[in-house]
Amino acid sequence: MSKEVVIIGGGIIGLCSAYYLQKEGHKVTVIDKSDFSSGASYVNAGYITPSHIVSLAAPGMINKGIKWMFDSKSPFSVKPRLDYDFLKWTWLFKKASTKEKVENSIKTIKDINVLSRELYQDIKNSNDFDFFYKHKGLLMCYQTDKAGEEEWTTGKRAIQEGLKVENLTKEQVLKLEPNAGLNIKGAVYYHTDAHMTPNEFMPQLKSYLEKKGATILSNEEVIDINVKSDKVTSIRTNKQELIADEIVVATGSWSQNLLKKLNTTVPVQAGKGYRINVKKETGITIPAILMEAKVAVTPMNGFTRFAGTMEVDKINNKINRVRVNAIAKASEVFYDGLKIEQKEIDDVACGLRPCSPDGLPYIGRLSKVKNVTIATGHAMMGWSLGPATGKLISEIISDKKTSLDLQPFHVERYS
């Protein structure tokens, strides 16, 4: 049965939800308070990452965050503040950061990533789009034995999950990537991963949806959500009132604040990341993560992107120039001959990733408000998990059997 669905949030999660809902025959409206040209969905590293099997809530991360808190160049920081939502999130993050919990989430994270990669491939094969998509894997490059040993432990765990992973010497890496000038000891090579150019795919997805009859409302902010008994009856924006059968909340880092209007607790904190685009030829052909520096490097369509940092802070778009310079400097240390120009550094952009305390997204229906479905909390895997999340959302709203078990993504696990 066709339903009127309003999706709040026009990032990769919201647009992918619209894509699959529209394929199921639903009438879709997407609202976003931006103009659909900025944010985390446009400035991310473009990775599709079955390799990322260890959640953000790994043992020791809080301690690292505290240690790095006073280092303005550090790749990960948690900015402390006297705020109930932040303090609760920090406590929940610490509780989730155990070996047992991380181990229990590995298969879940791998399965949803693999599903998403297959769906990206299907979208590419559909001939409805013409976007840059390469399946060349990911090199986890290291300069110290300690980092190499740590990553190979993860690599061996990924092999147990059926992923193809190799531990490469420097010479083997340079055979694969001969023109990049990599200055490393070696790399763990995940063959499973793919990469894209986000700011190319997003406009194509938006135009496709419009062509297929979806309504796209930009620069429109949700001011209130009206609920009667156990259902949302209407949504009020700064411009109009909208009525729908179903509501999807895909508002990323803003989700917790919006969901308070429904008396629902979905703990999310914003994790800020930066990107620098380098237009000139770098010789880089395979995506890499520079391990000690925590910098992601992606050869995109016509440029190379250097992305990094995770600043857990209140919602803002302030640029920390010290951290941006640290991304550029660290990249130049890993690639001999690479010179990132000042104008490229000045052209930096940032995005906010919605981080759940346990590193798993929230995907599913609310129990108290029957016609609201949540899709948020994807942290650094938002781009990777866009299609899989969109597919699951469409299956929930269409009352179909879901492609994956939704229990690990239970939206009220902290209520």
N, C-alpha and C positions, 0 to 999 in steps of 0.2 A: 504494500500500500504506500502510495506516494505521500510524503510529509513535507510541510514547510519547515525548513531548518535554518536557524540563524546561528552563524559561527562568529563568536567574538574573538578577534585576533587573526591578523592576516600574515603571520609569518609562515615558515615552511610547514609547521604542524597544521595551522588553520587552512592553508591552501590545499594541502594534501588531503585533509578531511573533506574539503569541498569537492575535490576531484573524484574521490571514491563515492561520496554520497550522491553526486550528480550522475555517476555511472549506474547507481542503483535506482535512478529515476526520481530522486527527491528534488524539490525546488529549494535552491540554496541561496542564502544571502550571507556575505562576509562583511563584517564591520571592523575597521581598524582606525585607531586615533592618529595614525601616521598617514603618509601619502604613498605607502607601499614601495618605498625606495631605500629604507635604512633599517638599522637594527641588526641583531645577531644573525638573522637569516641571510644577510647580504655581506657580512664581514667575516664569516667563519672560514675555516681552512678547507671546506668542501670535501671533507673525508667521509667515506662510507666505511665503517670500522668494525667488522667482526673481530679484529685483533684486540679491541679495547674491552677485554673480558673482566678486568678488575675495576670495581666501582670506585667513584671518587672518595667514598667513605672507607678508605683503606686504613689499616692500623698505622698509627704514627702521623697521620695527616694533620690532626689538630696540633700536635706538638711542633710539627714543621711550621704550621701557620703561625704559631706563637713565636717560634724562634725567628721567623722571617718578618714578623710584624714590623719591626723597627728598621728593616732594610728596604729602602725605597726602590731598590733594583731587583728585589726577589721575585721569582716567578709565581709564587702563591702567597696570598696574604689574607688574613681575616681581620677586618677592622672592628675592634670591640666597641660596643655602645650600650647604653642603658636603655634597652628597648625590649619589651616582653617577647615579641615575635622572634627577634634575633637570639635572645638568650635561650628560648625554648628550642629553637632550631639547632643551636650549638650543642645543647645537652643531648638532643636526639641524634645528632651527627656522631658525637662521642660514643653513645650507646651502640650505634650501628657499625662503628669502626672496629669490629672484632674479626679475627681470622675466620671464625665459623660463619658469621653473617656474610662476609665477602665470598667465601667458598660456596655458600648456598645460592648466591646470586649469579655465579659465573655462567651456568647453563642458560639461565633466563636472558642475560645480557647478550650472550652469543646468538641464541635463537632469534631474538627480535632483530638483531643486526643483520643476520643472514637473510631473514625474510625480507627486510627492507632493501638489501642489495639486489635480491632477485626481482623485487617490484620496480626498482629504478631501471633495471635492465629491460623489464617488460615495457615500461613507459618509453624508454629509448627505442625499443623495437617497434613501437606502435606506429611510427612515422607521423604522429601528430605533432611532434616536436623536432627541433634541430639544435640540440645542445651538446656541449663538450662533455664527454664521459669516457674515462679510461680505467681499465682494470689492470693496474700495474703493480699492485701491492703497496707495502709501506716498509721503509727501512727505519728501524730504531737504532740510530747512530750514536756510538758512545766513544768517549776519549779516555775513560778510565776503566780498569778491570772491574772495579766495584759495580759501576753502572751496568757494565756488560753482563756480569754474573746475575745481577738482580733481574735484568730483562730476560735473560735466558731461562730463569726459573719460571717466569710468566709464559715464555715461549713453549716450554715443555708442557705446561698445564694446558695451553691452547692446543697442542698436538693431541693430548688426551681427549679433547673435545672434537677431534676430527679435522682441525684446521691444519693447513700446510705451512710449516714454519721452518726456517733454516738459520743456523748460527754461522755467520760468514766472517771470514778474516778480512782484513783491510784489502788485501789483493783481490779477493773475490768480489768485494763491493766495487772496487775501482774498475773491474771488468764490466760490471753492470752499468756503472755510472762513470764513464771515463773522462767526461769533459767538465765535471762540476768542481774539481779541485778539492774533494773532500779530505779534510784533515782529521782523521779518526783512527781508532784502534781496530774497530770492527763494527758489525751491525747485526741485529736480529731481524730477519727478513720475513714479514708476514705476506704470503702470496694472496691472502684472502681479500685484501682491501681494494677499494676503487676510489676515484676522486673526480670532482666536477668543478665547474665555475659557477658559484651560487648566483652572482648578480647577472648571469645570463639565463639561468633556468627560471628564476622567480618571475621576471616579466613575462616569459613565455607561458608559464603556468597560469598567471593571472589573465592574459589575453585569451588563452584556450577556454578558461572558465566563462569569461564574458561571451565568447562566441557561442558557447553551448547554452547560454541563457541564464547563467548565475548573475546575481546582482552584487556588485562590489561597491561598498560605501567607504570612501577614504576620508581622512580628517574628521571622523565622527567618533565621539567618545561616549561610552555607556555611563550614564549618570545614575540610573536606578533600575532595579529589577523588581517587578511587582509579582508577588506570590499570593495565590488564593488556595486555601487548604494545602494540598501537597503538590501544586504545579505552578510553574511560572506562567502568568497570563499575558504579560507584555514586558517589553524592554524600553526604557526611555533613554534616548541619546540627547546630546546637546542640540539636535536638529529635529527629531521626530519621535513618534512612538511606533514600535514594531511589535506585531503579534506573530507568534510561531507555534508550531506543534512541539518542536524540540529545540533545545539550546545546547550549543557546544561551547565550552569555555576553553580557549586555547591562547590565553593571554600571557604566557611565559612568566617573566619575573613579576608581573603585576597581578598574577592569579590570586595570591593570598588576600590582597586588599579587596579585590572584586568579590571573592567568594564569601567574605564577611557579610556581604549584603544578604547572603542566603543562610547565615548562621552556621557556616561550615568552616572547619579548620583544615587547610591544606598547606602545611609548612613549606615555604619556598623562600630562598634568599637569592638575590641577584649576584651572579659571578661575572665581573666585567673582564672582557678580553679585548685585545687590540690587534689590528692588522696593518701591515705596510705592504704596498704593492710596488714591485720593481719591474719597470717596463723593458729595460735592456736585456739582451740575451745573457742568461746565467749559466747555460750548459746543464742545468738541472732538469732531469727527465722523469725521476721517480720521487714521489712524495717521501718526506723524511721527518722524523721527530728527532731533534737534537737533544739528547737525553739530559745531559747535565744542565742545559740551559732551559729545558722545557719549551722549546720553540718548535712550532709546526711549520714545515716548508712545503708548498704545493705549486708544481708547475701548472698554471692555469692557461686558459686560451688567450695567448698574447702577452702574458706577464707571469711573474713568479710572486706568490704571496708568502709573506713571513708573518706568522700569527703567534700570539702567546699571552701569557699571564692569566691568573685566576684571582681577581680581587673580590672577595666576598664583602660587600658593603651595602649601604642603603642605595636605593634606586637613584642614579644620577649618570650624566654623560660627561663628567669631567675627565679631561685627558691628563694622565700623570706622565709628563714628558720624560722623567727619569726612567720610568719603566719602559717607555717606548724606545728610548735610546739604548737601553739594556738589550732589547730584542735585536736591534740593528747590530750592536757590537758583538753579541754572542754569535750571531749568524756569520759575521765576518771572520770570527775565530774558527768556525767549523768549515768554512769554504774559502780556501786560499784564492786570492784574486777577486773575491767579491767585494764590491764597494757600493754601499747603499747611500745614495745622494741625500743631502740635507732636505731638498724639496720633496723627496719621497717620504722621508721621515715626518716632515711637516704636514703631509697630506694624510696622516694617520686617521683611522676611524675606529670607533669602539662599538661593542655590542654587549648586551646583558643576557647571560644564560641563566635560566631558572633552575636552581639546584635544590633537589630534595635532600633530606638528611641522610638517606640510605643509598643515594646514587641511582635509584630506580625511578622511572617516570610514574606519574599518576594517570591511569587510563581506565575509565569506566564510569558507570552511572552513580549518581548520588542516591542514597536510600530514602532520605526525607523529602527531597524535591524530585519527583519521579521523572520529569522530562528534561533533566539537566545531565549532560555527560561532560566529563573533565578530560583534558589532554594537556598535561603540563609537566614540568619538573624533569626535563630531559638532560639538564646540565650541558656537558660538552658534546653530547651525542645527538643534539636536536636535528642537525642536518642529516646525519646518518639514519635517524629513526623516523623521518618525516613520512615516507610512504607506508611503512608498517603501521604507524600510529593511525594514519588516515584510513587505512584499510580496516583496522580494528574498530575505529569509531563508526565507520559505515556499517559494519556487521552488527554492532550493538544496536544502532538506531533502526536497522532493517530487521531486527529480531532474528538474525542468523547465527549459526554456530560460529564462534570466533576462531580465527586461524591459530591463535595461541591461547593458552590458559591465562586468564586475566588476574588470577589470585595474587601473583607477586606485585601487580601494579595497582592493587586495591586502593581506591581513592580515599577511603576513610580509615586507613590503617593508623592514623595518628589522632583521630577524632575522639 
